[in-house]
Every structure is written in structure tokens, then in C-alpha cells.
Amino acid sequence: MSKLKKIPKFKTEAEERAFWESHDSADYVDWSQATRATFPNLKPSTKTISIRLSESMIARLKSEAHKRDVPYQSLIKVWLSEKLDVQ
């Protein structure tokens, strides 16, 4: 492999972003030496949504959540995840 170029020092994140948008990282990084990174404490991005549920459904959800000693919104997320088979 040819000699790698030196990665410049950047003053701002925007400057770095602009650089990588116009340059091939393979000219600067030996990807054959890369290892897979894990981020065990990284939480997935979430988005707040609003849904309309009947009062009786909310009461039943709260009752089920109370039996399990969890917040009802957390129980909803668990059940949706199980139904979608998403982990």
C-alpha cells in the first residue's frame, strides 16, 4: 500500500466535516488494520411521538405496568419491541 497522507488538524467540527465530505478516507487511514468498535453504553436515538388511546386502554396499560412495577410507557415500548421482533 502506498504511504498514507497525514490527517490535518481541524479548528472546528464543521471544518472536519467539510474535509471528509471531499476526501477519501482510504488515502488517510489503513482500513486493513481497523478493528470493530463496540459502544455498550450508547443508547439508540429516540423520537417522541403522540398517539391517541382510549382511557380504558390507558387504564389497562397502567394496571399491567403496576403489576410488573414498571412505568406504563416503558411497558408499551417493551411490548412494541417484542411484537416487532426488534431488540
Jmol script that loads the backbone (N, CA, C; Angstrom):
load data "model"
ATOM      1  N   MET A   1       0.841  -1.184   0.000  1.00  0.00           N
ATOM      2  CA  MET A   1       0.000   0.000   0.000  1.00  0.00           C
ATOM      3  C   MET A   1       0.880   1.239   0.000  1.00  0.00           C
ATOM      4  N   SER A   2       0.427   2.267  -0.682  1.00  0.00           N
ATOM      5  CA  SER A   2       1.207   3.499  -0.739  1.00  0.00           C
ATOM      6  C   SER A   2       1.182   4.209   0.603  1.00  0.00           C
ATOM      7  N   LYS A   3       2.077   5.161   0.760  1.00  0.00           N
ATOM      8  CA  LYS A   3       2.175   5.897   2.014  1.00  0.00           C
ATOM      9  C   LYS A   3       0.901   6.706   2.254  1.00  0.00           C
ATOM     10  N   LEU A   4       0.429   6.633   3.478  1.00  0.00           N
ATOM     11  CA  LEU A   4      -0.793   7.342   3.834  1.00  0.00           C
ATOM     12  C   LEU A   4      -0.510   8.828   4.043  1.00  0.00           C
ATOM     13  N   LYS A   5      -1.492   9.638   3.685  1.00  0.00           N
ATOM     14  CA  LYS A   5      -1.401  11.072   3.910  1.00  0.00           C
ATOM     15  C   LYS A   5      -1.685  11.364   5.381  1.00  0.00           C
ATOM     16  N   LYS A   6      -1.136  12.469   5.863  1.00  0.00           N
ATOM     17  CA  LYS A   6      -1.349  12.862   7.253  1.00  0.00           C
ATOM     18  C   LYS A   6      -2.695  13.582   7.373  1.00  0.00           C
ATOM     19  N   ILE A   7      -3.464  13.185   8.377  1.00  0.00           N
ATOM     20  CA  ILE A   7      -4.756  13.836   8.620  1.00  0.00           C
ATOM     21  C   ILE A   7      -4.485  15.224   9.192  1.00  0.00           C
ATOM     22  N   PRO A   8      -5.051  16.255   8.571  1.00  0.00           N
ATOM     23  CA  PRO A   8      -4.806  17.607   9.076  1.00  0.00           C
ATOM     24  C   PRO A   8      -5.483  17.855  10.421  1.00  0.00           C
ATOM     25  N   LYS A   9      -5.035  18.892  11.102  1.00  0.00           N
ATOM     26  CA  LYS A   9      -5.669  19.326  12.349  1.00  0.00           C
ATOM     27  C   LYS A   9      -6.823  20.255  11.964  1.00  0.00           C
ATOM     28  N   PHE A  10      -7.943  20.081  12.631  1.00  0.00           N
ATOM     29  CA  PHE A  10      -9.124  20.874  12.319  1.00  0.00           C
ATOM     30  C   PHE A  10      -9.446  21.810  13.475  1.00  0.00           C
ATOM     31  N   LYS A  11      -9.897  23.022  13.136  1.00  0.00           N
ATOM     32  CA  LYS A  11     -10.246  24.003  14.159  1.00  0.00           C
ATOM     33  C   LYS A  11     -11.666  23.785  14.678  1.00  0.00           C
ATOM     34  N   THR A  12     -12.522  23.277  13.808  1.00  0.00           N
ATOM     35  CA  THR A  12     -13.917  23.081  14.203  1.00  0.00           C
ATOM     36  C   THR A  12     -14.424  21.755  13.650  1.00  0.00           C
ATOM     37  N   GLU A  13     -15.525  21.293  14.202  1.00  0.00           N
ATOM     38  CA  GLU A  13     -16.162  20.076  13.697  1.00  0.00           C
ATOM     39  C   GLU A  13     -16.679  20.297  12.279  1.00  0.00           C
ATOM     40  N   ALA A  14     -17.179  21.505  12.009  1.00  0.00           N
ATOM     41  CA  ALA A  14     -17.682  21.828  10.668  1.00  0.00           C
ATOM     42  C   ALA A  14     -16.551  21.758   9.638  1.00  0.00           C
ATOM     43  N   GLU A  15     -15.380  22.225  10.002  1.00  0.00           N
ATOM     44  CA  GLU A  15     -14.220  22.174   9.113  1.00  0.00           C
ATOM     45  C   GLU A  15     -13.841  20.718   8.834  1.00  0.00           C
ATOM     46  N   GLU A  16     -13.850  19.886   9.862  1.00  0.00           N
ATOM     47  CA  GLU A  16     -13.534  18.470   9.685  1.00  0.00           C
ATOM     48  C   GLU A  16     -14.581  17.790   8.810  1.00  0.00           C
ATOM     49  N   ARG A  17     -15.851  18.094   9.057  1.00  0.00           N
ATOM     50  CA  ARG A  17     -16.926  17.503   8.256  1.00  0.00           C
ATOM     51  C   ARG A  17     -16.756  17.857   6.778  1.00  0.00           C
ATOM     52  N   ALA A  18     -16.466  19.126   6.501  1.00  0.00           N
ATOM     53  CA  ALA A  18     -16.278  19.568   5.114  1.00  0.00           C
ATOM     54  C   ALA A  18     -15.093  18.846   4.470  1.00  0.00           C
ATOM     55  N   PHE A  19     -14.029  18.627   5.240  1.00  0.00           N
ATOM     56  CA  PHE A  19     -12.857  17.925   4.716  1.00  0.00           C
ATOM     57  C   PHE A  19     -13.218  16.500   4.316  1.00  0.00           C
ATOM     58  N   TRP A  20     -13.876  15.758   5.215  1.00  0.00           N
ATOM     59  CA  TRP A  20     -14.170  14.351   4.923  1.00  0.00           C
ATOM     60  C   TRP A  20     -15.240  14.195   3.843  1.00  0.00           C
ATOM     61  N   GLU A  21     -16.052  15.221   3.640  1.00  0.00           N
ATOM     62  CA  GLU A  21     -17.038  15.169   2.559  1.00  0.00           C
ATOM     63  C   GLU A  21     -16.372  15.245   1.192  1.00  0.00           C
ATOM     64  N   SER A  22     -15.160  15.772   1.150  1.00  0.00           N
ATOM     65  CA  SER A  22     -14.485  15.953  -0.137  1.00  0.00           C
ATOM     66  C   SER A  22     -13.193  15.140  -0.273  1.00  0.00           C
ATOM     67  N   HIS A  23     -12.893  14.285   0.692  1.00  0.00           N
ATOM     68  CA  HIS A  23     -11.666  13.479   0.643  1.00  0.00           C
ATOM     69  C   HIS A  23     -11.989  12.013   0.931  1.00  0.00           C
ATOM     70  N   ASP A  24     -11.225  11.123   0.334  1.00  0.00           N
ATOM     71  CA  ASP A  24     -11.394   9.678   0.552  1.00  0.00           C
ATOM     72  C   ASP A  24     -10.578   9.256   1.774  1.00  0.00           C
ATOM     73  N   SER A  25     -11.248   8.684   2.760  1.00  0.00           N
ATOM     74  CA  SER A  25     -10.551   8.289   3.987  1.00  0.00           C
ATOM     75  C   SER A  25      -9.488   7.225   3.732  1.00  0.00           C
ATOM     76  N   ALA A  26      -9.620   6.463   2.656  1.00  0.00           N
ATOM     77  CA  ALA A  26      -8.634   5.426   2.349  1.00  0.00           C
ATOM     78  C   ALA A  26      -7.259   6.023   2.064  1.00  0.00           C
ATOM     79  N   ASP A  27      -7.210   7.298   1.707  1.00  0.00           N
ATOM     80  CA  ASP A  27      -5.920   7.969   1.493  1.00  0.00           C
ATOM     81  C   ASP A  27      -5.246   8.326   2.813  1.00  0.00           C
ATOM     82  N   TYR A  28      -6.012   8.258   3.908  1.00  0.00           N
ATOM     83  CA  TYR A  28      -5.517   8.712   5.208  1.00  0.00           C
ATOM     84  C   TYR A  28      -5.499   7.625   6.279  1.00  0.00           C
ATOM     85  N   VAL A  29      -6.261   6.567   6.072  1.00  0.00           N
ATOM     86  CA  VAL A  29      -6.410   5.528   7.094  1.00  0.00           C
ATOM     87  C   VAL A  29      -6.185   4.156   6.460  1.00  0.00           C
ATOM     88  N   ASP A  30      -5.401   3.317   7.127  1.00  0.00           N
ATOM     89  CA  ASP A  30      -5.205   1.937   6.666  1.00  0.00           C
ATOM     90  C   ASP A  30      -6.335   1.096   7.247  1.00  0.00           C
ATOM     91  N   TRP A  31      -7.405   0.939   6.465  1.00  0.00           N
ATOM     92  CA  TRP A  31      -8.585   0.251   6.955  1.00  0.00           C
ATOM     93  C   TRP A  31      -8.348  -1.242   7.179  1.00  0.00           C
ATOM     94  N   SER A  32      -7.277  -1.792   6.623  1.00  0.00           N
ATOM     95  CA  SER A  32      -6.995  -3.214   6.861  1.00  0.00           C
ATOM     96  C   SER A  32      -6.582  -3.451   8.314  1.00  0.00           C
ATOM     97  N   GLN A  33      -6.188  -2.413   9.001  1.00  0.00           N
ATOM     98  CA  GLN A  33      -5.787  -2.518  10.404  1.00  0.00           C
ATOM     99  C   GLN A  33      -6.926  -2.164  11.363  1.00  0.00           C
ATOM    100  N   ALA A  34      -8.073  -1.841  10.825  1.00  0.00           N
ATOM    101  CA  ALA A  34      -9.207  -1.419  11.656  1.00  0.00           C
ATOM    102  C   ALA A  34      -9.781  -2.594  12.441  1.00  0.00           C
ATOM    103  N   THR A  35     -10.294  -2.301  13.599  1.00  0.00           N
ATOM    104  CA  THR A  35     -11.000  -3.297  14.405  1.00  0.00           C
ATOM    105  C   THR A  35     -12.398  -2.766  14.685  1.00  0.00           C
ATOM    106  N   ARG A  36     -13.327  -3.680  14.882  1.00  0.00           N
ATOM    107  CA  ARG A  36     -14.711  -3.288  15.145  1.00  0.00           C
ATOM    108  C   ARG A  36     -14.811  -2.695  16.538  1.00  0.00           C
ATOM    109  N   ALA A  37     -15.449  -1.540  16.610  1.00  0.00           N
ATOM    110  CA  ALA A  37     -15.649  -0.870  17.894  1.00  0.00           C
ATOM    111  C   ALA A  37     -17.024  -1.228  18.443  1.00  0.00           C
ATOM    112  N   THR A  38     -17.108  -1.323  19.752  1.00  0.00           N
ATOM    113  CA  THR A  38     -18.403  -1.533  20.395  1.00  0.00           C
ATOM    114  C   THR A  38     -18.628  -0.395  21.379  1.00  0.00           C
ATOM    115  N   PHE A  39     -19.866   0.023  21.485  1.00  0.00           N
ATOM    116  CA  PHE A  39     -20.242   1.096  22.393  1.00  0.00           C
ATOM    117  C   PHE A  39     -21.388   0.596  23.262  1.00  0.00           C
ATOM    118  N   PRO A  40     -21.076  -0.163  24.301  1.00  0.00           N
ATOM    119  CA  PRO A  40     -22.129  -0.804  25.094  1.00  0.00           C
ATOM    120  C   PRO A  40     -23.056   0.167  25.816  1.00  0.00           C
ATOM    121  N   ASN A  41     -22.608   1.373  26.094  1.00  0.00           N
ATOM    122  CA  ASN A  41     -23.443   2.316  26.839  1.00  0.00           C
ATOM    123  C   ASN A  41     -24.142   3.328  25.944  1.00  0.00           C
ATOM    124  N   LEU A  42     -23.989   3.176  24.633  1.00  0.00           N
ATOM    125  CA  LEU A  42     -24.615   4.096  23.697  1.00  0.00           C
ATOM    126  C   LEU A  42     -26.088   3.751  23.561  1.00  0.00           C
ATOM    127  N   LYS A  43     -26.930   4.717  23.801  1.00  0.00           N
ATOM    128  CA  LYS A  43     -28.363   4.484  23.711  1.00  0.00           C
ATOM    129  C   LYS A  43     -28.841   4.864  22.315  1.00  0.00           C
ATOM    130  N   PRO A  44     -29.752   4.080  21.759  1.00  0.00           N
ATOM    131  CA  PRO A  44     -30.252   4.429  20.428  1.00  0.00           C
ATOM    132  C   PRO A  44     -31.003   5.755  20.454  1.00  0.00           C
ATOM    133  N   SER A  45     -30.953   6.452  19.342  1.00  0.00           N
ATOM    134  CA  SER A  45     -31.688   7.703  19.239  1.00  0.00           C
ATOM    135  C   SER A  45     -33.181   7.420  19.380  1.00  0.00           C
ATOM    136  N   THR A  46     -33.857   8.316  20.025  1.00  0.00           N
ATOM    137  CA  THR A  46     -35.295   8.150  20.199  1.00  0.00           C
ATOM    138  C   THR A  46     -36.007   9.384  19.675  1.00  0.00           C
ATOM    139  N   LYS A  47     -37.254   9.207  19.378  1.00  0.00           N
ATOM    140  CA  LYS A  47     -38.089  10.312  18.915  1.00  0.00           C
ATOM    141  C   LYS A  47     -39.414  10.249  19.667  1.00  0.00           C
ATOM    142  N   THR A  48     -39.848  11.382  20.152  1.00  0.00           N
ATOM    143  CA  THR A  48     -41.116  11.459  20.856  1.00  0.00           C
ATOM    144  C   THR A  48     -42.255  11.431  19.848  1.00  0.00           C
ATOM    145  N   ILE A  49     -43.256  10.605  20.139  1.00  0.00           N
ATOM    146  CA  ILE A  49     -44.451  10.552  19.299  1.00  0.00           C
ATOM    147  C   ILE A  49     -45.678  10.752  20.173  1.00  0.00           C
ATOM    148  N   SER A  50     -46.772  11.018  19.528  1.00  0.00           N
ATOM    149  CA  SER A  50     -48.030  11.170  20.247  1.00  0.00           C
ATOM    150  C   SER A  50     -49.049  10.248  19.601  1.00  0.00           C
ATOM    151  N   ILE A  51     -49.692   9.416  20.425  1.00  0.00           N
ATOM    152  CA  ILE A  51     -50.757   8.551  19.912  1.00  0.00           C
ATOM    153  C   ILE A  51     -51.974   8.716  20.799  1.00  0.00           C
ATOM    154  N   ARG A  52     -53.121   8.556  20.205  1.00  0.00           N
ATOM    155  CA  ARG A  52     -54.368   8.661  20.967  1.00  0.00           C
ATOM    156  C   ARG A  52     -54.829   7.253  21.329  1.00  0.00           C
ATOM    157  N   LEU A  53     -55.049   7.044  22.623  1.00  0.00           N
ATOM    158  CA  LEU A  53     -55.546   5.769  23.137  1.00  0.00           C
ATOM    159  C   LEU A  53     -56.784   6.044  23.968  1.00  0.00           C
ATOM    160  N   SER A  54     -57.673   5.082  23.999  1.00  0.00           N
ATOM    161  CA  SER A  54     -58.864   5.262  24.822  1.00  0.00           C
ATOM    162  C   SER A  54     -58.452   5.278  26.296  1.00  0.00           C
ATOM    163  N   GLU A  55     -59.253   5.930  27.091  1.00  0.00           N
ATOM    164  CA  GLU A  55     -58.956   5.995  28.521  1.00  0.00           C
ATOM    165  C   GLU A  55     -58.952   4.604  29.140  1.00  0.00           C
ATOM    166  N   SER A  56     -59.829   3.729  28.645  1.00  0.00           N
ATOM    167  CA  SER A  56     -59.869   2.373  29.200  1.00  0.00           C
ATOM    168  C   SER A  56     -58.585   1.608  28.850  1.00  0.00           C
ATOM    169  N   MET A  57     -58.052   1.831  27.650  1.00  0.00           N
ATOM    170  CA  MET A  57     -56.812   1.155  27.267  1.00  0.00           C
ATOM    171  C   MET A  57     -55.653   1.655  28.128  1.00  0.00           C
ATOM    172  N   ILE A  58     -55.606   2.955  28.356  1.00  0.00           N
ATOM    173  CA  ILE A  58     -54.548   3.516  29.203  1.00  0.00           C
ATOM    174  C   ILE A  58     -54.656   2.963  30.622  1.00  0.00           C
ATOM    175  N   ALA A  59     -55.865   2.857  31.120  1.00  0.00           N
ATOM    176  CA  ALA A  59     -56.064   2.308  32.467  1.00  0.00           C
ATOM    177  C   ALA A  59     -55.573   0.863  32.527  1.00  0.00           C
ATOM    178  N   ARG A  60     -55.873   0.079  31.499  1.00  0.00           N
ATOM    179  CA  ARG A  60     -55.416  -1.319  31.465  1.00  0.00           C
ATOM    180  C   ARG A  60     -53.895  -1.387  31.366  1.00  0.00           C
ATOM    181  N   LEU A  61     -53.305  -0.511  30.547  1.00  0.00           N
ATOM    182  CA  LEU A  61     -51.837  -0.473  30.433  1.00  0.00           C
ATOM    183  C   LEU A  61     -51.193  -0.123  31.774  1.00  0.00           C
ATOM    184  N   LYS A  62     -51.755   0.868  32.439  1.00  0.00           N
ATOM    185  CA  LYS A  62     -51.210   1.268  33.741  1.00  0.00           C
ATOM    186  C   LYS A  62     -51.340   0.149  34.758  1.00  0.00           C
ATOM    187  N   SER A  63     -52.450  -0.569  34.704  1.00  0.00           N
ATOM    188  CA  SER A  63     -52.661  -1.684  35.626  1.00  0.00           C
ATOM    189  C   SER A  63     -51.632  -2.783  35.376  1.00  0.00           C
ATOM    190  N   GLU A  64     -51.423  -3.136  34.113  1.00  0.00           N
ATOM    191  CA  GLU A  64     -50.426  -4.165  33.771  1.00  0.00           C
ATOM    192  C   GLU A  64     -49.026  -3.709  34.167  1.00  0.00           C
ATOM    193  N   ALA A  65     -48.729  -2.447  33.932  1.00  0.00           N
ATOM    194  CA  ALA A  65     -47.409  -1.921  34.288  1.00  0.00           C
ATOM    195  C   ALA A  65     -47.211  -1.949  35.801  1.00  0.00           C
ATOM    196  N   HIS A  66     -48.260  -1.603  36.545  1.00  0.00           N
ATOM    197  CA  HIS A  66     -48.183  -1.618  38.008  1.00  0.00           C
ATOM    198  C   HIS A  66     -47.885  -3.035  38.519  1.00  0.00           C
ATOM    199  N   LYS A  67     -48.520  -4.037  37.914  1.00  0.00           N
ATOM    200  CA  LYS A  67     -48.271  -5.433  38.305  1.00  0.00           C
ATOM    201  C   LYS A  67     -46.803  -5.803  38.119  1.00  0.00           C
ATOM    202  N   ARG A  68     -46.174  -5.212  37.116  1.00  0.00           N
ATOM    203  CA  ARG A  68     -44.775  -5.520  36.795  1.00  0.00           C
ATOM    204  C   ARG A  68     -43.799  -4.526  37.424  1.00  0.00           C
ATOM    205  N   ASP A  69     -44.350  -3.529  38.114  1.00  0.00           N
ATOM    206  CA  ASP A  69     -43.557  -2.497  38.770  1.00  0.00           C
ATOM    207  C   ASP A  69     -42.653  -1.750  37.786  1.00  0.00           C
ATOM    208  N   VAL A  70     -43.247  -1.370  36.649  1.00  0.00           N
ATOM    209  CA  VAL A  70     -42.530  -0.571  35.641  1.00  0.00           C
ATOM    210  C   VAL A  70     -43.433   0.573  35.196  1.00  0.00           C
ATOM    211  N   PRO A  71     -42.861   1.650  34.686  1.00  0.00           N
ATOM    212  CA  PRO A  71     -43.696   2.723  34.134  1.00  0.00           C
ATOM    213  C   PRO A  71     -44.479   2.210  32.916  1.00  0.00           C
ATOM    214  N   TYR A  72     -45.700   2.690  32.773  1.00  0.00           N
ATOM    215  CA  TYR A  72     -46.529   2.147  31.693  1.00  0.00           C
ATOM    216  C   TYR A  72     -45.971   2.450  30.307  1.00  0.00           C
ATOM    217  N   GLN A  73     -45.298   3.596  30.141  1.00  0.00           N
ATOM    218  CA  GLN A  73     -44.711   3.905  28.832  1.00  0.00           C
ATOM    219  C   GLN A  73     -43.567   2.941  28.512  1.00  0.00           C
ATOM    220  N   SER A  74     -42.826   2.533  29.527  1.00  0.00           N
ATOM    221  CA  SER A  74     -41.762   1.544  29.318  1.00  0.00           C
ATOM    222  C   SER A  74     -42.358   0.206  28.905  1.00  0.00           C
ATOM    223  N   LEU A  75     -43.460  -0.165  29.534  1.00  0.00           N
ATOM    224  CA  LEU A  75     -44.123  -1.415  29.182  1.00  0.00           C
ATOM    225  C   LEU A  75     -44.605  -1.383  27.734  1.00  0.00           C
ATOM    226  N   ILE A  76     -45.151  -0.248  27.308  1.00  0.00           N
ATOM    227  CA  ILE A  76     -45.579  -0.105  25.913  1.00  0.00           C
ATOM    228  C   ILE A  76     -44.397  -0.330  24.976  1.00  0.00           C
ATOM    229  N   LYS A  77     -43.248   0.271  25.288  1.00  0.00           N
ATOM    230  CA  LYS A  77     -42.061   0.104  24.432  1.00  0.00           C
ATOM    231  C   LYS A  77     -41.610  -1.348  24.374  1.00  0.00           C
ATOM    232  N   VAL A  78     -41.631  -2.027  25.516  1.00  0.00           N
ATOM    233  CA  VAL A  78     -41.244  -3.444  25.550  1.00  0.00           C
ATOM    234  C   VAL A  78     -42.183  -4.263  24.676  1.00  0.00           C
ATOM    235  N   TRP A  79     -43.477  -4.046  24.837  1.00  0.00           N
ATOM    236  CA  TRP A  79     -44.450  -4.819  24.059  1.00  0.00           C
ATOM    237  C   TRP A  79     -44.338  -4.516  22.572  1.00  0.00           C
ATOM    238  N   LEU A  80     -44.121  -3.262  22.210  1.00  0.00           N
ATOM    239  CA  LEU A  80     -43.949  -2.939  20.787  1.00  0.00           C
ATOM    240  C   LEU A  80     -42.694  -3.604  20.229  1.00  0.00           C
ATOM    241  N   SER A  81     -41.633  -3.560  20.998  1.00  0.00           N
ATOM    242  CA  SER A  81     -40.382  -4.175  20.571  1.00  0.00           C
ATOM    243  C   SER A  81     -40.547  -5.672  20.370  1.00  0.00           C
ATOM    244  N   GLU A  82     -41.216  -6.318  21.310  1.00  0.00           N
ATOM    245  CA  GLU A  82     -41.460  -7.774  21.193  1.00  0.00           C
ATOM    246  C   GLU A  82     -42.314  -8.079  19.967  1.00  0.00           C
ATOM    247  N   LYS A  83     -43.325  -7.279  19.738  1.00  0.00           N
ATOM    248  CA  LYS A  83     -44.225  -7.521  18.616  1.00  0.00           C
ATOM    249  C   LYS A  83     -43.504  -7.316  17.281  1.00  0.00           C
ATOM    250  N   LEU A  84     -42.619  -6.321  17.239  1.00  0.00           N
ATOM    251  CA  LEU A  84     -41.872  -6.045  16.014  1.00  0.00           C
ATOM    252  C   LEU A  84     -40.621  -6.907  15.882  1.00  0.00           C
ATOM    253  N   ASP A  85     -40.325  -7.670  16.948  1.00  0.00           N
ATOM    254  CA  ASP A  85     -39.130  -8.501  17.000  1.00  0.00           C
ATOM    255  C   ASP A  85     -37.874  -7.687  16.782  1.00  0.00           C
ATOM    256  N   VAL A  86     -37.834  -6.528  17.460  1.00  0.00           N
ATOM    257  CA  VAL A  86     -36.705  -5.618  17.379  1.00  0.00           C
ATOM    258  C   VAL A  86     -36.040  -5.598  18.751  1.00  0.00           C
ATOM    259  N   GLN A  87     -34.738  -5.709  18.770  1.00  0.00           N
ATOM    260  CA  GLN A  87     -34.022  -5.671  20.044  1.00  0.00           C
ATOM    261  C   GLN A  87     -33.206  -4.403  20.151  1.00  0.00           C
TER     262      GLN A  87
END
end "model"
wireframe off; spacefill off
backbone 0.3
color backbone group
